[in-house]
Amino acid sequence: MTPSGSKRRVKIKDTSDLITGIVLLGFAIVLVFYLVPNYINEPPILQNPMMSPRWLPTIIGWLILLFSVLLILQAFIMEQRAEEDERAIEKGSTRRFVLMVLSLVIYVALFEAMGAVFCGILATLVLFVAHPVRTWWVYSLAFLFPIIVTLLFVEVMNVPLPIMPLGF
């Protein structure tokens, strides 16, 4: 018999999944319930709700919320095994980390001044150098993808992006 005062404890099997899930859950709640409603304005005449600037951030926020809850549940269900764990993080080189951060800084800092296409090309090339791409024809994708994505946003989705550097 068990004593009447004993409580059943739930065992956390993977603390890294639990911590990651809680952080993502907090971010998703802030995004869905605070940032999107307060900082993304909708035009007064809106013909289609899917054309609203709030639509995509809201969908992304709810997906992050859903997956963070699933990650928290996974922390209680799946046990982390040290051997043969495909979810284990392998630490990369410092050079790779610095180049990835540099790519982000280049894109954010130069986006307005140099345009989306130029910054996209430069950031993608830096990422290709960070993750050694040995096939040389793949580097042509660093030029092709930013151009296609920028034109898709500007021409199809009507998102005003700076395409070319200022003054050109």
N, C-alpha and C positions, 0 to 999 in steps of 0.2 A: 504494500500500500504506500501511496505517496502522502506526505504530510499535506494538510489542508492549506498551508501557507506557501507552498512551493509554486513557482511560476515557470511556465515553459519558455525557454529562451530561444529566439531565432538566431541561428548561426550565420554570420556573414562569411561566405566562402571566397569571395574575391573583393578585397577592399578597394583596389584600383578602379574596378568597374563601378563600385558604389560611389566613390568620390567623383569620378568623371560624370556619372549620371546625375548626381546632385548639382554639380556646377552647371551642366548643360540645362537641367531643369530650371534652375534659377535664371539663366540667360534667356530661355524660351519664355518664361513667365513675364520677364521684363519686356521682351520684344513684343509679345502678343498683346499684353494688357496695358503697357505704358507707352513704348516708343512708337508703335504703328498708329494707335489712335490719336496720340497727342502731337506727333511731329510729321505725319504724312497727310497732307491735305487732299481732299477730293474736290474736283471741280463741281460747281453747283448743278450744272446740267450734265448728268451722266447717263448715257444711253445704255451701256452694257456694263454690268458690275465687273466683268473680267477685264475691262479696259481701265479700271480704277488703278491708280498708283499704289493703293493699299493691298491689292489682290495678291501679288507675288510675295511680298514680305509676310503677309498673314499666313499664306500656305506654308512657306518655309518655317515660320515660327511654330505653327501647329505640328509640322513634321518633326522638328527638333524636340518639341515637347513629348510627342509620342515615342520617339526613339530613346529619349532620355529616361522615360518611365520603363521602357523595355530593358534598357541597360541596368537600371536599378534592380529590376526583377531578376535579371541574369546574375547579378552579384549574389543573390540568395540561392540560386538554383545550380549554377555551374561552378565547380571547384577549379581553381587555378592550379595547373600542374606545371612544375618547373621544367620537366623534360617534355619534349615534343609539343610545346604550347605555341600554336601558330599565331596567337595574339601577343606574344612577347615582343617587346620593343627592343630592336637592336639599335644601339647608339651609333650614329654615323660620325663622320669626321667633323672636326671643328670647321674646316674649310667649307664643307657642304652647308653647314648651318649658317655660317657668315654669308655665303653666297645667296642662300635662300632669303635671308633677312635683307640683304642688299637689293635683291630683286623686288621685294615688297616696297622698300624705301624708294627705289627708282620709280616704280609705278605710281605710288601715292604722291611723291614730291613733284614729279615732273608732269603729271597728268594734265593739269590745266595749261601749263606753259607750252608743252611740247605736243600735246594731242594724244588721243587714244591709240592711234595706229603706231606711232613712233615708240611710245612707252610700252605698248604691248609687245612689240618686236624686241625691244631692248630687254625687257623683263624676262621674256621667254628664252632669249639667247643666254642670259645669265643662269636661268634654271637648267637649261640644257648643259651648260658647263658644270653646274653644281652636281648634277646627276649624269655622270659621263655617258654621253650618247656617242657611240662609236660609228654609227652609220651616218655618213655625211649627207645623204639626201634628206634625212629627217630634219636637218637644220632649215630646209626650205619651208617646212611647216611653221617655223617660227615667224616667217614672213606672211604666210598664207592665212593662218588662223586669226591673228589680230585684225587683218583687213576684213575677213569674212564676218567675224563677230561684230566689229564696229559697224560695218554696213548693215548687218542684220538689225542691230539696235537702232541705228539712225533711220534707215529706210523702211523697215517693216514695222518696228515697234514704236516708232516716232519718239525715241528717247534722244534728247539733244545732247550729243557728245562733241567735245572739241576734236575734230578729225585731224587737222593739221596744226603744226606749230603756229603760234601767234606771229603775225606779220607776213605770212605766206598766203 
